[in-house]
Amino acid sequence: MKEPLSCTAVCVAAFVTGLLLFFSFAALPTPMTNDEAAQVFGTRTTSPDYNTTEAWKALHFCKSAYCPVASVTNWTCGNACSNATPNFHIYNIYENTSTGNVGYSGMDHDSERIVVAFRGTFNTANWIQDLDFWSMPYPHPGCGPSCTIHRGFYKAYDSVRPQLIQDVLAMHTRYPTYSLFITGHSLGGAMAVLAAIEFTTWNLPKAPEALADGVRGRHAAPEPSHLVPVELYTFGEPRVGNVFFTNWSTSVLENERQFRVTHAKDPVPHLPPRSWGYVHVPQEHWYPTDNDTVLLCQDNSTTEDAQCSNSVYATAVADHLLYLGICTRCECTAAVMEEIHSYRLSPELYGLLALEYTLDNGHPPQP
């Protein structure tokens, strides 16, 4: 898995160095003043559909996935569990020891919904997996032959997919009026997007007829025909696929409530880089600072908003592990917070992010 990174380092070192040297001879613009920044931010409005209470619950469902499996199974993981919902019944835990991925599904009876939550990067294995930028054909027949997605992210999702499909169908059979609530942080955000797209293109009442093909083969339903509402919240989600995948996924999810939440200078939403052909699925909601201001960005099925998170040189790892004013880990002890603020990016990632910033803003990042 280290081979793609070494290739990345060589390619980026050569290209970034030349590009930044070129721009270094040009007059660099002065940084924006606070008033100028406010004017830029003012062109972006808050979203009437974005519900901070629901986002808070979604984040805590993500936090719970970082807790010990036993405490998640019994829903006794402290504030991470109780702030999501105190009345939750775990249906299954998904743990892949080879990749380090963890997720779970269950029923939130108070809100009458089936919940699927995925954990983000937690150990070295997951972080290396995030850095594998190579793509693969997206196997969903509805997307077409031009659709490609991140190979590592799909592998992570596919490792839990067969059991997840069976479990969601079983819960839906028992509670047919419940909606689907899917959430994830970091790598878990990428898995959440893939799950939301797949379940949105299923007609759940008819899904058992296609279950054999859907689980043992590729994907069951080539055309969107679902009958169950899907709500998607991701936090610090990386880019998942190319423009063809994003364009098709946007059309699939256009009638659903979907929120891609980003925070300040979180670097993960800028990976894999757009220069490698990746584009985010909308809709971005950006918190420019640590306060409560959230901006609805003007991204679409083919283009990201250059005035939201793409407008900053995103190299603050701590911003990836702090969302909505709290840490994304199970518990936010002093030791955990100290560890969060100690993380630094590798030189290769600094180079990639400097290149992305330069391409987006027309000048290299300020020293």
C-alpha positions in Angstrom: 0.0 0.0 0.0 3.0 2.3 0.3 3.8 2.1 -3.4 1.1 4.7 -4.4 2.4 7.1 -1.8 6.0 6.9 -3.0 4.8 7.5 -6.5 2.8 10.5 -5.2 5.9 11.9 -3.5 8.0 11.7 -6.6 5.4 13.2 -8.9 4.4 15.9 -6.5 7.9 16.9 -5.6 8.8 17.6 -9.2 5.5 19.3 -10.2 4.9 21.3 -7.1 8.5 22.6 -6.9 8.4 23.9 -10.5 4.9 25.4 -10.1 5.7 27.1 -6.8 9.0 28.5 -8.2 7.1 29.9 -11.1 4.6 31.7 -8.9 7.3 32.9 -6.5 8.5 35.3 -9.2 5.1 36.9 -9.4 3.9 39.6 -7.0 2.0 37.8 -4.3 -1.3 39.4 -3.2 -1.7 40.5 0.4 -3.8 38.3 2.6 -7.4 39.2 3.0 -8.4 41.4 5.8 -11.1 40.4 8.2 -13.6 42.7 6.4 -12.7 41.3 3.0 -13.0 37.8 4.3 -16.4 38.7 5.7 -17.5 40.0 2.3 -16.4 36.7 0.7 -18.1 34.7 3.4 -21.2 36.9 3.0 -21.7 35.6 -0.6 -22.4 32.2 1.0 -25.6 31.8 3.0 -26.7 29.5 5.7 -28.8 26.6 4.5 -32.5 26.5 5.5 -32.4 22.7 5.3 -29.3 22.2 7.5 -30.5 21.3 11.0 -27.8 21.8 13.7 -29.6 19.5 16.1 -29.6 16.7 13.6 -25.9 17.4 12.7 -25.1 17.2 16.4 -26.8 13.8 16.7 -25.1 12.6 13.5 -21.7 13.6 14.8 -22.3 11.7 18.0 -23.3 8.6 16.1 -19.9 8.9 14.4 -18.2 9.5 17.8 -19.8 6.3 19.1 -18.1 4.3 16.4 -14.8 5.2 17.9 -15.8 3.7 21.3 -15.0 0.2 22.4 -17.1 -2.3 20.6 -18.6 -3.7 23.8 -19.8 -0.3 25.0 -21.3 0.4 21.6 -23.1 -3.0 21.5 -24.8 -2.2 24.9 -25.1 1.5 24.0 -23.2 2.5 27.2 -20.5 4.7 25.6 -21.2 7.8 27.7 -22.0 11.1 26.1 -21.1 9.8 22.6 -24.1 7.5 22.8 -26.5 9.6 24.9 -26.0 12.7 22.8 -26.8 10.7 19.6 -30.0 9.3 21.2 -30.5 7.6 24.5 -33.0 5.1 23.1 -31.0 3.2 20.5 -30.9 -0.5 19.7 -27.8 -1.8 18.0 -28.6 -4.4 15.3 -25.0 -5.3 14.2 -21.4 -4.2 14.5 -19.1 -4.2 11.4 -15.5 -4.7 12.2 -12.8 -5.5 9.7 -9.6 -6.2 11.6 -7.5 -6.3 8.4 -8.3 -2.8 7.4 -9.3 -1.3 10.8 -12.7 -0.3 9.7 -15.6 -0.2 12.2 -19.3 0.7 11.7 -22.7 -0.3 13.1 -26.3 -0.3 12.3 -29.4 0.0 14.5 -32.8 1.5 15.2 -33.5 5.0 16.6 -37.1 4.4 17.7 -37.6 7.9 19.0 -36.9 9.3 15.5 -38.3 6.3 13.7 -35.2 5.7 11.6 -32.6 3.1 10.8 -29.1 4.4 11.5 -25.9 3.4 9.8 -22.7 4.9 11.1 -19.1 4.5 10.1 -15.9 5.3 11.9 -13.1 7.4 10.4 -9.3 7.1 10.5 -8.2 5.8 13.8 -4.9 3.9 13.2 -2.0 3.6 10.9 -3.7 1.1 8.6 -6.7 3.4 8.0 -4.5 6.4 7.4 -2.3 4.6 4.8 -5.5 3.5 3.2 -6.7 7.1 2.9 -3.4 7.9 1.2 -3.9 5.3 -1.6 -5.1 7.6 -4.4 -5.6 5.0 -7.1 -9.0 4.6 -8.6 -11.1 1.7 -9.9 -14.2 1.4 -12.0 -17.4 1.9 -9.9 -19.3 -1.4 -10.2 -22.8 0.1 -9.9 -24.4 -0.6 -13.3 -26.4 2.6 -13.2 -23.4 4.9 -13.2 -21.9 3.8 -16.5 -18.4 2.8 -17.7 -16.8 6.2 -17.2 -17.4 6.3 -13.4 -14.4 5.6 -11.2 -14.0 5.8 -7.5 -11.2 5.6 -4.9 -10.0 2.0 -4.7 -9.2 2.0 -1.0 -12.5 3.6 0.0 -14.5 1.1 -2.0 -12.5 -1.8 -0.6 -13.3 -0.5 2.9 -17.1 -0.3 2.1 -17.2 -3.6 0.2 -15.7 -5.4 3.3 -18.9 -4.7 5.2 -21.4 -4.3 2.4 -22.9 -7.8 2.1 -23.8 -8.0 5.8 -24.9 -4.4 5.9 -27.3 -4.9 3.0 -28.9 -7.9 4.7 -29.2 -6.1 8.0 -30.8 -3.0 6.6 -33.3 -5.1 4.7 -34.1 -7.0 7.8 -34.7 -3.9 9.8 -36.7 -2.4 7.0 -38.9 -5.5 6.9 -39.6 -5.1 10.6 -40.0 -1.3 10.5 -41.1 -0.4 6.9 -42.0 3.2 7.7 -38.6 4.1 9.2 -36.3 6.3 7.2 -32.5 5.7 6.7 -30.0 7.9 8.5 -26.5 7.4 7.3 -23.4 9.2 8.7 -19.6 8.9 8.9 -16.5 10.8 9.7 -13.3 10.9 7.6 -12.9 7.5 5.9 -16.3 6.7 7.4 -17.7 9.6 5.4 -16.6 8.1 2.2 -18.2 4.8 3.2 -21.4 6.6 4.2 -21.6 8.2 0.7 -21.3 4.9 -1.0 -23.9 3.3 1.3 -26.3 6.2 0.8 -26.0 6.0 -3.0 -26.6 2.3 -3.0 -29.6 2.3 -0.7 -31.1 5.3 -2.5 -31.0 3.3 -5.8 -32.8 0.4 -4.2 -36.5 -0.1 -3.9 -36.4 -1.6 -0.5 -39.7 -3.4 -0.5 -38.6 -5.2 -3.7 -35.0 -5.6 -2.6 -35.3 -9.2 -1.3 -36.0 -10.3 -4.8 -32.6 -8.9 -5.9 -30.7 -9.7 -2.8 -28.8 -12.6 -4.2 -27.5 -10.6 -7.1 -26.9 -7.5 -4.9 -24.9 -9.3 -2.3 -23.1 -12.0 -4.2 -22.6 -10.0 -7.4 -22.4 -6.3 -8.0 -25.3 -3.9 -7.4 -28.9 -4.9 -7.7 -31.0 -2.0 -9.0 -29.6 0.0 -12.0 -32.2 2.7 -11.8 -33.3 4.9 -8.8 -36.5 3.5 -7.5 -36.3 3.6 -3.7 -39.3 4.3 -1.5 -37.5 5.1 1.7 -36.2 8.6 2.5 -32.4 8.8 3.0 -30.6 11.4 5.1 -26.8 11.7 4.9 -24.4 13.6 7.1 -20.6 13.4 6.6 -17.9 15.1 8.5 -14.4 15.6 7.0 -15.2 13.4 4.1 -12.5 12.8 1.5 -13.3 12.9 -2.2 -14.7 9.6 -3.4 -14.8 9.5 -7.2 -14.4 11.3 -10.5 -16.7 13.8 -12.2 -18.8 11.1 -13.9 -19.3 9.4 -10.5 -20.1 12.7 -8.8 -22.5 13.8 -11.5 -24.5 10.6 -11.4 -24.4 10.4 -7.6 -25.7 14.0 -7.4 -28.7 13.1 -9.6 -29.3 10.0 -7.4 -29.3 11.9 -4.2 -31.0 15.1 -5.4 -34.2 14.4 -3.6 -32.5 13.4 -0.3 -31.3 15.4 2.6 -27.5 15.4 2.2 -24.9 17.5 4.0 -21.1 17.3 3.6 -19.8 19.2 6.6 -16.3 20.6 6.5 -14.4 22.5 9.1 -11.8 25.4 8.7 -8.5 24.0 7.5 -9.3 20.3 7.7 -7.0 18.7 5.1 -8.9 15.4 4.5 -11.7 17.0 2.3 -8.9 18.1 -0.1 -7.8 14.5 -0.6 -7.5 12.7 -3.0 -6.5 15.9 -4.9 -8.7 17.3 -7.7 -5.6 17.2 -9.9 -5.9 13.5 -9.9 -9.4 13.7 -11.2 -11.5 13.5 -8.0 -14.5 15.8 -7.4 -16.7 16.0 -4.3 -20.4 15.1 -4.3 -22.3 18.2 -3.0 -23.6 19.7 -0.8 -20.8 21.3 1.2 -21.6 23.1 4.5 -18.4 24.8 5.7 -17.6 26.0 9.2 -14.8 28.6 8.4 -13.9 28.9 12.1 -14.6 27.2 15.4 -17.7 29.2 16.0 -21.3 28.3 15.1 -21.3 30.0 11.7 -22.0 27.5 8.9 -22.1 28.5 5.2 -24.0 26.8 2.4 -21.5 26.5 -0.4 -22.2 26.8 -4.1 -20.9 23.5 -5.3 -22.7 21.4 -7.9 -22.4 18.0 -9.7 -19.2 19.0 -11.6 -17.6 21.9 -9.7 -16.6 22.6 -6.1 -17.0 26.1 -4.5 -13.6 27.9 -4.6 -14.8 30.3 -1.9 -15.5 27.7 0.8 -13.0 25.2 2.2 -11.0 25.3 -1.1 -10.1 28.9 -0.4 -7.8 28.0 2.5 -4.5 26.2 2.7 -5.8 23.2 4.6 -3.0 21.7 6.7 -4.5 21.6 10.2 -4.9 18.0 11.2 -6.6 19.1 14.4 -9.4 20.7 12.4 -10.1 17.2 11.0 -10.6 15.8 14.5 -12.6 18.7 15.9 -16.1 19.2 14.5 -19.0 21.3 15.9 -16.8 22.4 18.8 -16.0 18.9 20.1 -13.4 16.2 19.3 -14.5 13.3 17.1 -13.1 10.6 19.3 -15.1 8.6 21.8 -13.9 10.7 24.7 -12.3 14.1 24.7 -9.9 13.8 27.6 -7.0 16.1 28.1 -4.7 13.4 26.8 -6.8 12.9 23.7 -6.9 16.7 23.0 -3.1 16.9 23.4 -2.7 14.1 21.0 -5.0 15.7 18.5 -3.1 18.9 18.5 0.2 17.1 18.1 -0.6 15.6 14.7 1.3 16.9 11.7 1.1 16.0 8.0 3.8 14.3 6.0 5.9 16.3 3.6 4.2 14.6 0.7 0.8 15.7 1.8 2.0 19.3 2.4 3.2 19.3 -1.2 -0.1 17.9 -2.5 -2.1 20.5 -0.6 0.2 23.3 -1.6 -0.4 22.3 -5.2 -4.2 22.1 -4.8 -4.2 25.5 -3.1 -2.1 27.1 -5.9 -4.3 25.7 -8.6 -7.5 26.9 -6.9 -6.2 30.4 -5.9 -3.7 31.3 -8.6 -0.8 31.7 -6.1 1.1 29.6 -3.7 0.1 29.5 0.0 1.5 32.3 2.2 4.5 31.2 4.4 
